[in-house]
């Protein structure tokens, strides 16, 4: 195989992949739009919540379909189609006007699928340009763009809603997303045939040093490693979704009344949402880089222990400083969790069929997206606080830690099998 010396192309593609994720991740602006739907259009909470529930489900579905398509046809047009679908979903949401079903279908289904198409196409593309020893770091950078998007879109959406109508907000966001994502997608492309990423100078100290062997989804589903990864992913993702989805509620409950009734106090929750997004991005990049050095499972266990301790202590965070620290740990660990499983999937099952393989693995996030709100909402309805929720989260971390120990042994055993396959010239 020939080695392409120029690393410039790899950097351009990586930048495009990050920007594509940054441009299409419109999920969390719904919390801002939701308030206006309740106030201006008098929607019920159920009507205003349905589009977000649907967008999470169809996001995971879109990642599965988009991953499969990019494996077959390449990432460029799948990414472009994803961006156009996101834009079209937003535009159609505006055209639907004050019709909850129309908005639910446009935003929840079409926009959700588009986000999934883009997400499912850029990660495998970026990983193919870099050496396997950098899989964690590169994955963290690409996924970091996805996490950081809410920091960009929150002030834009808030400004639009404050200065114009909901209709104009949907239309402006839709047109902007469609144009920017389509342009950026033109730089999202696989490396040329025969490309071999250059080896880094510190390869000897890396946790992963060899190119992975390629397996299709049928072979992946026959392994014990897959099911351990899937179960662990669903557990650890649930905690992040439960906590981040209730930032405002937790802030209002745990801060003294005087702090939450002032303008400054009410802004704390909004600040924490953006703050957690930034920390989440840092967690993805730092966690990915660390896992390249000490291994995915070791990095995962460190984050699980930190998150478990944090959950046990969270009820004691009753001032602004402690809440900032608590949510910083939530965001940091959540970022690490969401970077480990893309990297592990590539390590164990290769990059040739990565889009579809990781699309299947990512359904664990969809499971978490369905279960986490139910658990948190029901526990809050019964107890009128989050104390039991914190303890349930801590217990889930204990289970996740045990699963990760089993996963580590299973991965070590599978790695021996893979080494034997390499020696025999298989795959």
Residue pairs with C-beta under 8 A, 6 or more apart in sequence:
1 194
1 195
1 196
2 194
2 195
2 196
3 195
3 196
3 197
3 198
4 191
4 192
4 195
4 196
5 198
7 198
9 129
9 191
10 129
10 130
10 191
10 197
12 187
13 125
13 126
13 129
13 187
13 188
13 189
14 126
14 129
14 130
14 138
14 141
14 142
15 187
16 122
16 184
16 185
16 187
16 188
17 122
17 123
17 125
17 126
17 142
17 145
17 188
18 141
18 142
18 144
18 145
19 145
19 184
20 79
20 83
20 118
20 122
20 145
20 181
20 184
20 185
20 188
21 118
21 119
21 122
21 142
21 143
21 145
21 146
21 149
22 145
22 146
22 148
22 149
22 152
23 83
23 149
23 177
23 180
23 181
23 184
24 82
24 83
24 86
24 114
24 115
24 118
24 119
24 149
24 177
24 181
25 115
25 145
25 146
25 147
25 149
25 150
25 153
26 86
26 90
26 111
26 115
26 149
26 153
26 173
26 177
27 52
27 55
27 56
27 59
27 115
27 150
28 149
28 150
28 153
28 154
28 273
28 277
29 150
29 153
29 154
29 157
29 173
30 51
30 52
30 55
30 107
31 52
31 273
32 154
32 157
32 158
32 161
33 157
33 161
33 166
33 169
33 170
34 48
34 49
34 52
36 161
36 166
37 43
37 47
37 48
37 166
38 45
38 48
40 166
41 98
41 166
43 100
47 100
47 104
48 100
50 100
50 104
50 108
51 93
51 103
51 104
51 107
51 108
52 108
53 108
53 373
54 104
54 105
54 107
54 108
54 109
54 112
55 107
55 108
55 111
55 112
55 115
56 112
56 366
56 369
56 370
57 108
57 112
57 366
57 369
57 370
58 108
58 109
58 112
58 113
58 116
59 112
59 113
59 115
59 116
59 119
59 366
60 116
60 362
60 363
60 365
60 366
60 369
61 112
61 113
61 116
61 366
62 82
62 112
62 113
62 114
62 115
62 116
62 117
62 119
62 120
63 116
63 117
63 119
63 120
63 358
63 359
63 362
64 116
64 120
64 356
64 359
64 360
64 362
64 363
65 113
65 116
65 117
65 120
65 359
66 78
66 82
66 116
66 117
66 118
66 119
66 120
66 121
66 355
66 359
67 120
67 121
67 124
67 354
67 355
67 356
67 357
67 358
67 359
68 355
68 356
68 359
69 78
69 117
69 121
69 355
70 78
70 79
70 120
70 121
70 124
70 125
70 355
71 124
71 352
71 353
71 354
71 355
71 356
74 189
74 190
75 121
75 122
75 124
75 125
75 188
75 189
75 190
76 185
76 186
76 188
76 189
77 185
78 117
78 118
78 120
78 121
79 117
79 118
79 121
79 122
79 125
79 181
79 184
79 185
79 188
80 181
80 182
80 185
80 186
81 114
81 117
82 113
82 114
82 115
82 116
82 117
82 118
82 119
82 120
82 121
82 181
82 185
83 114
83 118
83 177
83 178
83 180
83 181
83 182
83 184
83 185
84 114
84 178
84 181
84 182
85 110
85 111
85 113
85 114
85 117
86 111
86 114
86 115
86 118
86 174
86 177
86 178
86 181
87 114
87 174
87 175
87 176
87 177
87 178
87 179
87 181
88 110
88 114
88 174
88 178
89 106
89 107
89 109
89 110
89 111
89 112
89 114
89 174
90 106
90 107
90 111
90 170
90 171
90 173
90 174
90 177
91 170
91 171
91 174
91 175
91 178
92 102
92 106
92 110
92 174
93 102
93 103
93 106
93 107
93 111
93 170
93 174
94 166
94 167
94 168
94 169
94 170
94 171
94 174
95 106
96 102
96 103
96 105
96 106
97 167
118 181
118 185
119 146
120 355
120 358
120 359
120 362
121 188
121 355
122 142
122 188
123 139
123 142
123 143
123 342
123 354
123 358
124 346
124 351
124 354
124 355
124 358
125 188
125 189
125 190
126 138
126 139
126 141
126 142
127 135
127 138
127 139
127 346
127 351
127 354
128 190
128 191
128 195
128 351
129 138
129 191
129 195
129 197
130 138
130 197
131 197
131 198
131 199
131 200
131 203
132 197
132 208
132 209
132 210
132 211
132 212
132 346
132 347
133 199
133 200
133 203
133 206
133 207
133 208
133 209
133 292
134 200
134 292
135 208
135 288
135 292
135 343
135 346
135 347
136 287
136 288
136 289
136 290
136 291
136 292
136 296
136 299
136 339
136 340
136 343
137 285
137 288
137 289
137 292
138 288
139 284
139 288
139 339
139 342
139 343
139 346
140 284
140 285
140 286
140 287
140 288
140 289
140 335
140 339
141 284
141 285
141 288
143 284
143 335
143 338
143 339
143 342
144 281
144 282
144 284
144 285
144 335
145 281
147 277
147 280
147 281
147 284
147 335
147 338
148 277
148 278
148 281
149 277
150 273
150 274
150 277
151 274
151 277
151 278
153 173
154 270
154 273
154 274
156 173
157 169
157 173
160 168
160 169
160 172
160 173
161 169
164 172
191 197
200 206
203 209
205 293
206 292
206 293
207 291
207 292
207 293
207 294
207 295
207 296
208 292
208 347
210 422
212 346
212 347
212 348
212 349
212 350
212 351
212 418
213 350
213 418
213 421
213 422
213 426
213 427
214 349
214 350
214 351
214 352
214 353
214 427
215 348
215 349
215 350
215 353
215 357
215 427
216 353
216 356
216 357
217 353
217 356
217 357
217 360
219 349
220 226
220 348
220 349
220 357
220 360
221 360
223 348
223 414
224 410
225 348
225 407
225 410
225 411
225 414
226 348
226 349
226 361
228 403
228 406
228 407
228 410
229 341
229 344
229 345
229 348
229 361
229 364
229 407
230 361
230 363
230 364
231 364
231 403
232 300
232 341
232 400
232 403
232 404
232 407
233 337
233 341
233 361
233 364
233 365
233 368
234 364
234 365
234 367
234 368
234 371
235 368
235 396
235 397
235 399
235 400
235 403
236 300
236 303
236 304
236 307
236 333
236 334
236 337
236 396
236 397
236 400
237 334
237 337
237 338
237 364
237 365
237 368
237 369
237 372
238 368
238 371
238 372
238 375
238 393
238 396
239 307
239 311
239 330
239 334
239 372
239 393
239 396
239 397
240 330
240 331
240 333
240 334
240 337
240 338
241 368
241 369
241 372
241 373
242 372
242 373
242 375
242 376
242 389
242 393
243 250
243 327
243 330
243 334
243 393
244 273
244 276
244 330
244 331
244 334
245 372
245 373
245 376
246 376
246 380
246 386
247 269
247 272
247 273
247 276
247 327
248 269
248 270
248 273
249 380
249 386
250 323
250 386
251 260
251 268
251 269
251 272
251 323
252 260
252 269
253 385
253 386
254 315
254 317
254 318
254 323
255 265
255 268
255 318
255 319
255 320
255 323
256 318
256 319
258 265
259 265
259 268
259 320
260 266
260 268
268 320
268 323
272 323
272 324
272 327
275 324
275 327
275 328
275 331
276 327
276 328
276 330
276 331
277 331
278 331
279 327
279 328
279 331
279 332
279 335
280 331
280 332
280 334
280 335
281 335
282 332
282 335
283 303
283 331
283 332
283 333
283 334
283 335
283 336
283 339
284 335
284 336
284 338
284 339
285 335
285 339
286 332
286 335
286 336
287 299
287 303
287 335
287 336
287 339
287 340
288 339
288 343
290 299
291 298
291 299
291 300
291 339
291 340
291 343
296 340
296 343
296 344
296 347
296 411
297 404
297 407
297 408
297 411
298 408
299 336
299 340
300 336
300 337
300 340
300 404
301 401
301 404
301 405
301 408
302 336
303 332
303 333
303 336
303 337
303 340
304 333
304 397
304 400
304 401
304 404
305 397
305 401
306 329
306 332
306 333
307 329
307 330
307 333
307 334
307 393
307 397
308 394
308 397
308 398
308 401
310 326
310 329
310 330
310 333
311 390
311 391
311 393
311 394
311 397
312 390
312 391
312 394
313 326
314 326
314 386
314 390
315 386
315 387
315 390
316 322
317 323
317 325
317 326
338 365
341 358
341 361
341 362
341 364
342 358
342 361
344 411
345 354
345 357
345 358
345 361
346 354
346 358
347 411
348 411
348 414
349 357
350 357
375 389
375 392
376 386
376 389
379 386
379 388
379 389
379 392
380 386
380 389
382 388
421 427
